[in-house]
Amino acid sequence: MSEIEYIKNVFRSGFELTDIEWTAWSEPGRVGVEHHVLWAPDEAQGEDSAGLLLRFPPTAHGDFHEHLGYELMLVLDGQLDHSDGASYVKGDLVVEGPGTRHQMSSATGCTVLAIRTKPASARVPRQPIRPVGAAAAR
């Protein structure tokens, strides 16, 4: 790695992390999620993994997708809601293996460190999943 990125006190709300650049994650099925890229896949270097800080304002959600590799999610602040009905809070670590499918959201807002060993691929749920976004707020 040719450079070092240092983020002081990452265990706080992403909305207080004003010293880093956040970008809206614009992809079909994603609503309101912002991300800060720590590193990204680099085909020329043979790198498939990605490291991201994610911030979900209340009712924001990702798309429903399948993991082609492992995904590690560490909740830094708030509550992260999984489409299987589980919720995770600050300090919880979730590791999902290849082939797992989910949609992540946050009814109350959260900040997450996400590391993927390989990309994910958008999918359509095979069965009903936990409501997200405005539907979940009703």
GROMACS elastic network, one bead per residue, 0.5 to 0.9 nm:
[ bonds ]
;  ai    aj funct       b0    kb
    1     4     6  0.75722   500
    5    38     6  0.77395   500
    7    10     6  0.62989   500
    7    17     6  0.86728   500
    7    19     6  0.82329   500
    7    20     6  0.79309   500
    8    11     6  0.88486   500
    8    17     6  0.89690   500
    9    12     6  0.67458   500
    9    17     6  0.88527   500
   10    13     6  0.80470   500
   10    14     6  0.80815   500
   10    17     6  0.77173   500
   10    76     6  0.68721   500
   10    77     6  0.88888   500
   11    14     6  0.86793   500
   11    75     6  0.84928   500
   11    77     6  0.62178   500
   11    90     6  0.79962   500
   11    91     6  0.84717   500
   11   111     6  0.85479   500
   12    15     6  0.83565   500
   12    16     6  0.69442   500
   12    17     6  0.75895   500
   12    76     6  0.62882   500
   12    77     6  0.55098   500
   12    78     6  0.86976   500
   12   111     6  0.77835   500
   13    16     6  0.53288   500
   13    17     6  0.67810   500
   13    55     6  0.82992   500
   13    76     6  0.74001   500
   13    77     6  0.53954   500
   13    78     6  0.73177   500
   13   109     6  0.87782   500
   13   110     6  0.68979   500
   13   111     6  0.60740   500
   14    18     6  0.78038   500
   14    53     6  0.84531   500
   14    54     6  0.78903   500
   14    55     6  0.57426   500
   14    56     6  0.84280   500
   14    76     6  0.84459   500
   14    77     6  0.76610   500
   14   110     6  0.73280   500
   14   111     6  0.53268   500
   14   112     6  0.84267   500
   15    18     6  0.67993   500
   15    55     6  0.77381   500
   15    57     6  0.85886   500
   15   111     6  0.84208   500
   16    19     6  0.84700   500
   17    20     6  0.63093   500
   17    21     6  0.87929   500
   18    21     6  0.74005   500
   18    22     6  0.85482   500
   20    36     6  0.74758   500
   21    35     6  0.84128   500
   21    36     6  0.62504   500
   21    37     6  0.88325   500
   22    34     6  0.60024   500
   22    35     6  0.54191   500
   22    36     6  0.50499   500
   22    37     6  0.84190   500
   22    53     6  0.88169   500
   22    54     6  0.86776   500
   22    55     6  0.85321   500
   23    26     6  0.88428   500
   23    33     6  0.86416   500
   23    34     6  0.52775   500
   23    35     6  0.53695   500
   23    36     6  0.64142   500
   23    37     6  0.87739   500
   24    32     6  0.70607   500
   24    33     6  0.61974   500
   24    35     6  0.64437   500
   25    30     6  0.70784   500
   25    31     6  0.80087   500
   25    32     6  0.74985   500
   25    33     6  0.56716   500
   25    34     6  0.52104   500
   25    35     6  0.62797   500
   25    62     6  0.88410   500
   26    29     6  0.86711   500
   26    30     6  0.65467   500
   26    31     6  0.77435   500
   26    32     6  0.85083   500
   26    33     6  0.81684   500
   26    34     6  0.86098   500
   27    30     6  0.56112   500
   27    31     6  0.83540   500
   27    62     6  0.87237   500
   27    63     6  0.79592   500
   28    31     6  0.83825   500
   28    62     6  0.89628   500
   28    63     6  0.70287   500
   28   122     6  0.88470   500
   29    61     6  0.79905   500
   29    62     6  0.63489   500
   29    64     6  0.72384   500
   29   122     6  0.87520   500
   30    33     6  0.66689   500
   30    60     6  0.77518   500
   30    61     6  0.57148   500
   30    64     6  0.87273   500
   31    56     6  0.89832   500
   31    59     6  0.83839   500
   31    60     6  0.53476   500
   31    61     6  0.53503   500
   31    62     6  0.64258   500
   31    63     6  0.81973   500
   31   133     6  0.78472   500
   32    55     6  0.86750   500
   32    56     6  0.66084   500
   32    57     6  0.66188   500
   32    58     6  0.86533   500
   32    59     6  0.78991   500
   32    61     6  0.66484   500
   32    62     6  0.82850   500
   33    54     6  0.69066   500
   33    55     6  0.59135   500
   33    57     6  0.70219   500
   33    60     6  0.57787   500
   33    61     6  0.63110   500
   33    62     6  0.67557   500
   33   105     6  0.88158   500
   34    53     6  0.83894   500
   34    54     6  0.57925   500
   34    55     6  0.52639   500
   34    56     6  0.66420   500
   34    57     6  0.85366   500
   35    52     6  0.63979   500
   35    53     6  0.55372   500
   35    55     6  0.62318   500
   35    56     6  0.88938   500
   36    51     6  0.87512   500
   36    52     6  0.56545   500
   36    53     6  0.50769   500
   36    54     6  0.65694   500
   36    55     6  0.85800   500
   37    40     6  0.66537   500
   37    50     6  0.78971   500
   37    51     6  0.63370   500
   37    53     6  0.65838   500
   37    54     6  0.87842   500
   38    50     6  0.75194   500
   38    51     6  0.50791   500
   38    52     6  0.53007   500
   38    53     6  0.72057   500
   39    42     6  0.88957   500
   39    49     6  0.79459   500
   39    50     6  0.54559   500
   39    51     6  0.51411   500
   39    52     6  0.70532   500
   40    47     6  0.79881   500
   40    48     6  0.77409   500
   40    49     6  0.65935   500
   40    51     6  0.65296   500
   40    52     6  0.82096   500
   41    45     6  0.85055   500
   41    46     6  0.79804   500
   41    47     6  0.51451   500
   41    49     6  0.54169   500
   41    50     6  0.56770   500
   41   118     6  0.83344   500
   41   119     6  0.83766   500
   42    45     6  0.54146   500
   42    46     6  0.61156   500
   42    48     6  0.65658   500
   42    49     6  0.83858   500
   43    47     6  0.59026   500
   43    48     6  0.71590   500
   44    47     6  0.76682   500
   45    48     6  0.89188   500
   47    50     6  0.84145   500
   47   117     6  0.89558   500
   47   118     6  0.87764   500
   48   116     6  0.82997   500
   48   117     6  0.63038   500
   48   118     6  0.50968   500
   48   119     6  0.69052   500
   49    69     6  0.88680   500
   49   115     6  0.72723   500
   49   116     6  0.53294   500
   49   118     6  0.50935   500
   49   119     6  0.71548   500
   50   114     6  0.80637   500
   50   115     6  0.56874   500
   50   116     6  0.52139   500
   50   117     6  0.66085   500
   50   118     6  0.74090   500
   50   119     6  0.78676   500
   51   113     6  0.74872   500
   51   114     6  0.58799   500
   51   116     6  0.65525   500
   51   117     6  0.88190   500
   52   112     6  0.81712   500
   52   113     6  0.59276   500
   52   114     6  0.51840   500
   52   115     6  0.63460   500
   52   116     6  0.86434   500
   53   111     6  0.71199   500
   53   112     6  0.57132   500
   53   114     6  0.61739   500
   53   115     6  0.87731   500
   54   110     6  0.81705   500
   54   111     6  0.55890   500
   54   112     6  0.50611   500
   54   113     6  0.63225   500
   54   114     6  0.70723   500
   55    60     6  0.88218   500
   55   109     6  0.75512   500
   55   110     6  0.58558   500
   55   112     6  0.64243   500
   56    59     6  0.75913   500
   56    60     6  0.52904   500
   56    61     6  0.69740   500
   56    62     6  0.88880   500
   56    80     6  0.84238   500
   56   105     6  0.71792   500
   56   106     6  0.62207   500
   56   107     6  0.88423   500
   56   108     6  0.84995   500
   56   109     6  0.51613   500
   56   110     6  0.52177   500
   56   111     6  0.62976   500
   56   112     6  0.83375   500
   57    60     6  0.54724   500
   57    61     6  0.87312   500
   57   106     6  0.71862   500
   57   107     6  0.81393   500
   57   108     6  0.71201   500
   57   110     6  0.66607   500
   57   111     6  0.86809   500
   58    61     6  0.88820   500
   58   105     6  0.85233   500
   58   106     6  0.57664   500
   58   110     6  0.77233   500
   58   133     6  0.79757   500
   59   105     6  0.67902   500
   59   106     6  0.54979   500
   59   108     6  0.67123   500
   59   109     6  0.70638   500
   59   132     6  0.67375   500
   59   134     6  0.62290   500
   59   135     6  0.88047   500
   59   136     6  0.75373   500
   59   137     6  0.71254   500
   60   104     6  0.88292   500
   60   105     6  0.57526   500
   60   106     6  0.59471   500
   60   107     6  0.73024   500
   60   108     6  0.89149   500
   60   109     6  0.75200   500
   60   132     6  0.76848   500
   60   133     6  0.56055   500
   60   134     6  0.86287   500
   61   103     6  0.73040   500
   61   104     6  0.57966   500
   61   106     6  0.65578   500
   61   107     6  0.88374   500
   61   132     6  0.64939   500
   61   133     6  0.62515   500
   62    65     6  0.86862   500
   62   103     6  0.58845   500
   62   104     6  0.55057   500
   62   105     6  0.62104   500
   63   102     6  0.81521   500
   63   103     6  0.55982   500
   63   104     6  0.74488   500
   63   122     6  0.69094   500
   63   123     6  0.83463   500
   64    83     6  0.85818   500
   64   101     6  0.70236   500
   64   102     6  0.54050   500
   64   104     6  0.77344   500
   64   121     6  0.86369   500
   64   122     6  0.59972   500
   64   123     6  0.58099   500
   64   124     6  0.66036   500
   64   125     6  0.69962   500
   65   100     6  0.83302   500
   65   101     6  0.54489   500
   65   102     6  0.57500   500
   65   103     6  0.65736   500
   65   120     6  0.62310   500
   65   121     6  0.53313   500
   65   124     6  0.75426   500
   65   125     6  0.84545   500
   66    69     6  0.89961   500
   66    98     6  0.77715   500
   66    99     6  0.58729   500
   66   100     6  0.55744   500
   66   102     6  0.67490   500
   66   119     6  0.89680   500
   66   120     6  0.55089   500
   66   121     6  0.52859   500
   66   122     6  0.63552   500
   66   123     6  0.63377   500
   67    70     6  0.66596   500
   67    71     6  0.72475   500
   67    96     6  0.78921   500
   67    97     6  0.70651   500
   67    98     6  0.51257   500
   67    99     6  0.53244   500
   67   100     6  0.56306   500
   67   101     6  0.64493   500
   67   102     6  0.86673   500
   67   116     6  0.84043   500
   67   118     6  0.74832   500
   67   119     6  0.67316   500
   67   121     6  0.65444   500
   68    97     6  0.81880   500
   68    99     6  0.60366   500
   68   100     6  0.82336   500
   68   117     6  0.82755   500
   68   118     6  0.57713   500
   68   119     6  0.59818   500
   68   120     6  0.55161   500
   68   121     6  0.72368   500
   69    96     6  0.85144   500
   69    97     6  0.62920   500
   69    99     6  0.74783   500
   69   100     6  0.89730   500
   69   116     6  0.68280   500
   69   117     6  0.53415   500
   69   119     6  0.68798   500
   69   120     6  0.75752   500
   70    95     6  0.70032   500
   70    96     6  0.56926   500
   70    98     6  0.53846   500
   70    99     6  0.87510   500
   70   100     6  0.87959   500
   70   115     6  0.80968   500
   70   116     6  0.57337   500
   70   117     6  0.53562   500
   70   118     6  0.68664   500
   71    94     6  0.80305   500
   71    95     6  0.56231   500
   71    96     6  0.52188   500
   71    97     6  0.65922   500
   71    98     6  0.81082   500
   71   114     6  0.68837   500
   71   115     6  0.55480   500
   71   117     6  0.65219   500
   71   118     6  0.81540   500
   72    93     6  0.71436   500
   72    94     6  0.57430   500
   72    96     6  0.65240   500
   72    97     6  0.88720   500
   72   113     6  0.78526   500
   72   114     6  0.56243   500
   72   115     6  0.51088   500
   72   116     6  0.65010   500
   72   117     6  0.87512   500
   73    92     6  0.81870   500
   73    93     6  0.57475   500
   73    94     6  0.50731   500
   73    95     6  0.63424   500
   73    96     6  0.84365   500
   73   112     6  0.63455   500
   73   113     6  0.55835   500
   73   115     6  0.66146   500
   73   116     6  0.88398   500
   74    89     6  0.89935   500
   74    90     6  0.78540   500
   74    91     6  0.65728   500
   74    92     6  0.58838   500
   74    94     6  0.63979   500
   74    95     6  0.86961   500
   74   111     6  0.87094   500
   74   112     6  0.55676   500
   74   113     6  0.50977   500
   74   114     6  0.66232   500
   74   115     6  0.88792   500
   75    78     6  0.72372   500
   75    79     6  0.73451   500
   75    80     6  0.70113   500
   75    88     6  0.70219   500
   75    89     6  0.59926   500
   75    91     6  0.55256   500
   75    92     6  0.55636   500
   75    93     6  0.65682   500
   75    94     6  0.84037   500
   75   110     6  0.73655   500
   75   111     6  0.61948   500
   75   113     6  0.65182   500
   75   114     6  0.87641   500
   76    89     6  0.79521   500
   76    90     6  0.50992   500
   76    91     6  0.61109   500
   76    92     6  0.81543   500
   76   110     6  0.74713   500
   76   111     6  0.53934   500
   76   112     6  0.53095   500
   76   113     6  0.68784   500
   77    80     6  0.88069   500
   77    89     6  0.69000   500
   77    91     6  0.76976   500
   77   109     6  0.83567   500
   77   110     6  0.53195   500
   77   111     6  0.51523   500
   77   112     6  0.71317   500
   78    88     6  0.84018   500
   78    89     6  0.57927   500
   78    90     6  0.58427   500
   78   106     6  0.82856   500
   78   108     6  0.70017   500
   78   109     6  0.58046   500
   78   111     6  0.65323   500
   78   112     6  0.87847   500
   79    87     6  0.65560   500
   79    88     6  0.55081   500
   79    90     6  0.68211   500
   79   105     6  0.88461   500
   79   106     6  0.61681   500
   79   107     6  0.76591   500
   79   108     6  0.65515   500
   79   109     6  0.64075   500
   79   110     6  0.53657   500
   79   111     6  0.81794   500
   80    86     6  0.86402   500
   80    87     6  0.56296   500
   80    88     6  0.51119   500
   80    89     6  0.63800   500
   80    90     6  0.87291   500
   80   104     6  0.69145   500
   80   105     6  0.60413   500
   80   106     6  0.50050   500
   80   107     6  0.79156   500
   80   108     6  0.83727   500
   80   109     6  0.75313   500
   80   110     6  0.61222   500
   80   111     6  0.81229   500
   80   112     6  0.79928   500
   81    84     6  0.85248   500
   81    85     6  0.71151   500
   81    86     6  0.61806   500
   81    88     6  0.64050   500
   81    89     6  0.89122   500
   81   103     6  0.84802   500
   81   104     6  0.57001   500
   81   105     6  0.50470   500
   81   106     6  0.52622   500
   81   107     6  0.73239   500
   81   130     6  0.88254   500
   81   132     6  0.86409   500
   82    85     6  0.56672   500
   82    86     6  0.53074   500
   82    87     6  0.59234   500
   82    88     6  0.79978   500
   82   102     6  0.68239   500
   82   103     6  0.62022   500
   82   105     6  0.65520   500
   82   106     6  0.84735   500
   82   130     6  0.76205   500
   83    86     6  0.72909   500
   83    87     6  0.89898   500
   83   101     6  0.89458   500
   83   102     6  0.56937   500
   83   103     6  0.51649   500
   83   104     6  0.61389   500
   83   105     6  0.78018   500
   83   129     6  0.54017   500
   83   131     6  0.74873   500
   83   132     6  0.80308   500
   84    87     6  0.89405   500
   84   102     6  0.73150   500
   84   103     6  0.84250   500
   84   129     6  0.64241   500
   84   130     6  0.63435   500
   85   129     6  0.79738   500
   85   130     6  0.59789   500
   87   106     6  0.87750   500
   88    91     6  0.83554   500
   88    92     6  0.58457   500
   88    93     6  0.80516   500
   88    94     6  0.81987   500
   89    92     6  0.56363   500
   89    93     6  0.89155   500
   89   110     6  0.84589   500
   90    93     6  0.87735   500
   90   110     6  0.85186   500
   90   111     6  0.86767   500
   90   112     6  0.88345   500
   96    99     6  0.85465   500
   96   100     6  0.63247   500
   96   101     6  0.87296   500
   97   100     6  0.58762   500
   98   101     6  0.87972   500
   98   118     6  0.88662   500
  101   123     6  0.79586   500
  101   125     6  0.81431   500
  102   125     6  0.82731   500
  102   129     6  0.86443   500
  103   129     6  0.83620   500
  103   130     6  0.86040   500
  103   132     6  0.84792   500
  104   132     6  0.82259   500
  105   109     6  0.83893   500
  105   110     6  0.88444   500
  105   132     6  0.61783   500
  105   133     6  0.72665   500
  106   109     6  0.50970   500
  106   110     6  0.63953   500
  106   132     6  0.77699   500
  106   133     6  0.78141   500
  107   110     6  0.87385   500
  107   132     6  0.76071   500
  107   133     6  0.70529   500
  107   134     6  0.89244   500
  107   136     6  0.72360   500
  107   137     6  0.69632   500
  116   119     6  0.66579   500
  116   120     6  0.82111   500
  124   127     6  0.89816   500
  125   128     6  0.68897   500
  125   129     6  0.72633   500
  126   129     6  0.88311   500
  128   131     6  0.86571   500
  129   132     6  0.88183   500
  130   136     6  0.78890   500
  131   134     6  0.84365   500
  131   135     6  0.57862   500
  131   137     6  0.86943   500
  132   135     6  0.57807   500
  132   137     6  0.77883   500
  133   136     6  0.54562   500
  133   137     6  0.65888   500
  134   137     6  0.50519   500
  134   138     6  0.66700   500
  135   138     6  0.56280   500
